[in-house]
């Protein structure tokens, strides 16, 4: 992945809970089973670095 945690614009990026390796949804679609390179099967969706601010009423 070029850049950092964010791959292509709008692409979903997951990260392994054990080792923290970022994995894109396209990479997961190519594999026969959903699993990190370390063998762990629990992935979480990485949050974007932009903080969403909501105006109070």
OpenMM code with the backbone's topology and positions (N, CA, C; nanometers):
from openmm import Vec3, app, unit

residues = "UNK UNK UNK UNK UNK UNK UNK UNK UNK UNK UNK UNK UNK UNK UNK UNK UNK UNK UNK UNK UNK UNK UNK UNK UNK UNK UNK UNK UNK UNK UNK UNK UNK UNK UNK UNK UNK UNK UNK UNK UNK UNK UNK UNK UNK UNK UNK UNK UNK UNK UNK UNK UNK UNK UNK UNK UNK".split()
positions = [
    Vec3(0.0843, -0.1182, 0.0000),
    Vec3(0.0000, 0.0000, 0.0000),
    Vec3(0.0886, 0.1243, 0.0000),
    Vec3(0.0620, 0.2126, -0.0913),
    Vec3(0.1378, 0.3353, -0.0939),
    Vec3(0.0711, 0.4384, -0.0053),
    Vec3(0.1470, 0.5122, 0.0696),
    Vec3(0.0888, 0.6142, 0.1563),
    Vec3(0.0949, 0.5718, 0.3007),
    Vec3(-0.0121, 0.5156, 0.3500),
    Vec3(-0.0160, 0.4787, 0.4907),
    Vec3(-0.1303, 0.3847, 0.5167),
    Vec3(-0.2125, 0.4189, 0.6153),
    Vec3(-0.3236, 0.3327, 0.6492),
    Vec3(-0.4337, 0.3403, 0.5451),
    Vec3(-0.4520, 0.4577, 0.4835),
    Vec3(-0.5568, 0.4739, 0.3847),
    Vec3(-0.5042, 0.4318, 0.2474),
    Vec3(-0.5732, 0.3393, 0.1834),
    Vec3(-0.5333, 0.2951, 0.0506),
    Vec3(-0.5897, 0.3906, -0.0531),
    Vec3(-0.6770, 0.3416, -0.1364),
    Vec3(-0.7387, 0.4278, -0.2348),
    Vec3(-0.8497, 0.5081, -0.1702),
    Vec3(-0.8886, 0.6169, -0.2357),
    Vec3(-0.9923, 0.7030, -0.1802),
    Vec3(-1.1239, 0.6275, -0.1760),
    Vec3(-1.1871, 0.6220, -0.0592),
    Vec3(-1.3155, 0.5550, -0.0442),
    Vec3(-1.3047, 0.4061, -0.0189),
    Vec3(-1.1841, 0.3504, -0.0221),
    Vec3(-1.1671, 0.2084, 0.0019),
    Vec3(-1.1737, 0.1772, 0.1502),
    Vec3(-1.2313, 0.0620, 0.1830),
    Vec3(-1.2419, 0.0219, 0.3226),
    Vec3(-1.1117, -0.0450, 0.3639),
    Vec3(-1.0562, -0.0008, 0.4763),
    Vec3(-0.9312, -0.0570, 0.5265),
    Vec3(-0.9581, -0.1192, 0.6632),
    Vec3(-0.9160, -0.2446, 0.6796),
    Vec3(-0.9285, -0.3147, 0.8054),
    Vec3(-0.7897, -0.3294, 0.8649),
    Vec3(-0.7830, -0.3479, 0.9967),
    Vec3(-0.6539, -0.3755, 1.0584),
    Vec3(-0.6681, -0.4924, 1.1544),
    Vec3(-0.5621, -0.5702, 1.1619),
    Vec3(-0.5590, -0.6882, 1.2484),
    Vec3(-0.5565, -0.6438, 1.3944),
    Vec3(-0.6313, -0.7135, 1.4777),
    Vec3(-0.6362, -0.6801, 1.6195),
    Vec3(-0.5059, -0.7204, 1.6891),
    Vec3(-0.4436, -0.8283, 1.6443),
    Vec3(-0.3217, -0.8771, 1.7089),
    Vec3(-0.1986, -0.7976, 1.6678),
    Vec3(-0.1724, -0.7851, 1.5377),
    Vec3(-0.0464, -0.7233, 1.4937),
    Vec3(-0.0624, -0.5827, 1.4379),
    Vec3(-0.1850, -0.5397, 1.4071),
    Vec3(-0.2085, -0.4039, 1.3593),
    Vec3(-0.1796, -0.3820, 1.2115),
    Vec3(-0.1629, -0.4888, 1.1341),
    Vec3(-0.1345, -0.4764, 0.9916),
    Vec3(-0.2581, -0.4281, 0.9168),
    Vec3(-0.2483, -0.3203, 0.8379),
    Vec3(-0.3638, -0.2750, 0.7596),
    Vec3(-0.3863, -0.3650, 0.6387),
    Vec3(-0.5128, -0.4014, 0.6144),
    Vec3(-0.5504, -0.4876, 0.5032),
    Vec3(-0.6694, -0.4233, 0.4331),
    Vec3(-0.6621, -0.4064, 0.3001),
    Vec3(-0.7728, -0.3458, 0.2271),
    Vec3(-0.8784, -0.4518, 0.1959),
    Vec3(-0.9981, -0.4052, 0.1629),
    Vec3(-1.1078, -0.4964, 0.1301),
    Vec3(-1.0782, -0.5724, 0.0015),
    Vec3(-1.0047, -0.5096, -0.0912),
    Vec3(-0.9689, -0.5772, -0.2158),
    Vec3(-0.8740, -0.6940, -0.1898),
    Vec3(-0.7811, -0.6757, -0.0967),
    Vec3(-0.6893, -0.7841, -0.0617),
    Vec3(-0.7627, -0.8993, 0.0050),
    Vec3(-0.8616, -0.8670, 0.0885),
    Vec3(-0.9388, -0.9730, 0.1547),
    Vec3(-1.0239, -1.0501, 0.0552),
    Vec3(-1.0719, -0.9827, -0.0507),
    Vec3(-1.1551, -1.0487, -0.1510),
    Vec3(-1.0740, -1.1504, -0.2321),
    Vec3(-0.9437, -1.1302, -0.2436),
    Vec3(-0.8591, -1.2209, -0.3209),
    Vec3(-0.8241, -1.3478, -0.2433),
    Vec3(-0.8289, -1.3420, -0.1112),
    Vec3(-0.7903, -1.4567, -0.0291),
    Vec3(-0.9059, -1.5548, -0.0146),
    Vec3(-0.8758, -1.6849, 0.0006),
    Vec3(-0.9828, -1.7836, 0.0164),
    Vec3(-1.0556, -1.7737, 0.1506),
    Vec3(-0.9894, -1.7209, 0.2536),
    Vec3(-1.0545, -1.7018, 0.3824),
    Vec3(-1.0105, -1.5685, 0.4413),
    Vec3(-1.0956, -1.5102, 0.5249),
    Vec3(-1.0653, -1.3798, 0.5834),
    Vec3(-0.9720, -1.4007, 0.7009),
    Vec3(-0.8465, -1.3594, 0.6788),
    Vec3(-0.7440, -1.3828, 0.7791),
    Vec3(-0.6285, -1.2878, 0.7523),
    Vec3(-0.5597, -1.2452, 0.8582),
    Vec3(-0.4418, -1.1602, 0.8465),
    Vec3(-0.3220, -1.2438, 0.8049),
    Vec3(-0.2119, -1.1762, 0.7709),
    Vec3(-0.0915, -1.2504, 0.7341),
    Vec3(-0.0307, -1.3226, 0.8539),
    Vec3(-0.0643, -1.2774, 0.9762),
    Vec3(-0.0140, -1.3448, 1.0959),
    Vec3(-0.0988, -1.4660, 1.1334),
    Vec3(-0.2133, -1.4851, 1.0648),
    Vec3(-0.2985, -1.6004, 1.0916),
    Vec3(-0.4185, -1.5699, 1.1794),
    Vec3(-0.4246, -1.4502, 1.2350),
    Vec3(-0.5345, -1.4123, 1.3229),
    Vec3(-0.6560, -1.3773, 1.2390),
    Vec3(-0.7748, -1.4125, 1.2843),
    Vec3(-0.8955, -1.3936, 1.2041),
    Vec3(-0.9828, -1.2774, 1.2476),
    Vec3(-0.9404, -1.2031, 1.3472),
    Vec3(-1.0217, -1.0910, 1.3957),
    Vec3(-0.9647, -0.9613, 1.3404),
    Vec3(-1.0433, -0.8949, 1.2562),
    Vec3(-1.0058, -0.7681, 1.1956),
    Vec3(-1.1068, -0.6631, 1.2378),
    Vec3(-1.0605, -0.5389, 1.2487),
    Vec3(-1.1545, -0.4310, 1.2780),
    Vec3(-1.1377, -0.3236, 1.1729),
    Vec3(-1.2455, -0.2509, 1.1484),
    Vec3(-1.2432, -0.1463, 1.0482),
    Vec3(-1.1636, -0.0281, 1.1014),
    Vec3(-1.0656, 0.0167, 1.0238),
    Vec3(-0.9816, 0.1288, 1.0657),
    Vec3(-1.0597, 0.2590, 1.0510),
    Vec3(-1.0491, 0.3441, 1.1507),
    Vec3(-1.1185, 0.4724, 1.1462),
    Vec3(-1.0398, 0.5715, 1.0619),
    Vec3(-1.1106, 0.6613, 0.9937),
    Vec3(-1.0388, 0.7647, 0.9179),
    Vec3(-0.9718, 0.8639, 1.0120),
    Vec3(-0.8688, 0.9319, 0.9619),
    Vec3(-0.7952, 1.0251, 1.0451),
    Vec3(-0.8689, 1.1582, 1.0610),
    Vec3(-0.9748, 1.1808, 0.9857),
    Vec3(-1.0510, 1.3052, 0.9924),
    Vec3(-1.1543, 1.2953, 1.1047),
    Vec3(-1.1572, 1.3970, 1.1910),
    Vec3(-1.2527, 1.4001, 1.2997),
    Vec3(-1.3783, 1.4733, 1.2533),
    Vec3(-1.4918, 1.4071, 1.2681),
    Vec3(-1.6172, 1.4679, 1.2270),
    Vec3(-1.6695, 1.5544, 1.3410),
    Vec3(-1.6960, 1.6822, 1.3125),
    Vec3(-1.7471, 1.7736, 1.4131),
    Vec3(-1.8927, 1.8057, 1.3806),
    Vec3(-1.9775, 1.7966, 1.4838),
    Vec3(-2.1203, 1.8237, 1.4693),
    Vec3(-2.1533, 1.9463, 1.5517),
    Vec3(-2.2256, 2.0395, 1.4927),
    Vec3(-2.2613, 2.1617, 1.5615),
    Vec3(-2.3737, 2.1333, 1.6599),
    Vec3(-2.3587, 2.1830, 1.7838),
    Vec3(-2.4611, 2.1631, 1.8870),
    Vec3(-2.5820, 2.2522, 1.8588),
    Vec3(-2.6965, 2.2057, 1.9012),
    Vec3(-2.8203, 2.2828, 1.8797),
    Vec3(-2.8434, 2.3771, 1.9948),
] * unit.nanometer
topology = app.Topology()
chain = topology.addChain("A")
for resn in residues:
    res = topology.addResidue(resn, chain)
    for name in ("N", "CA", "C"):
        topology.addAtom(name, app.Element.getBySymbol(name[0]), res)
